[in-house]
Amino acid sequence: MEGSYYLTTAYLGMIVGLAIWTWTVVTRSRSIELRLAAVESTVGVEASDADSLAPQSTNIANQDATD
């Protein structure tokens, strides 16, 4: 029976570890989304416009790098 207790403890530990990791990732994701929204509102860019601006900024960066 000792092996069963050890295995049960190990499985519960893994479940708790995964729960803590998941909570940490979700918390960081929410924090990043809030920070991104704050930057977008400061710059005056709507979230729907951000996709159309991204290729333009990479094109400008590529032109600056080759000049």
Secondary structure, 3 states (H helix, E strand, C coil): CHHHHHHHHHHHHHHHHHHHHHHHHHHHHHHHHHHHHHHHHHHCCCHHHHHHHHHHHHHHHHHHHHC
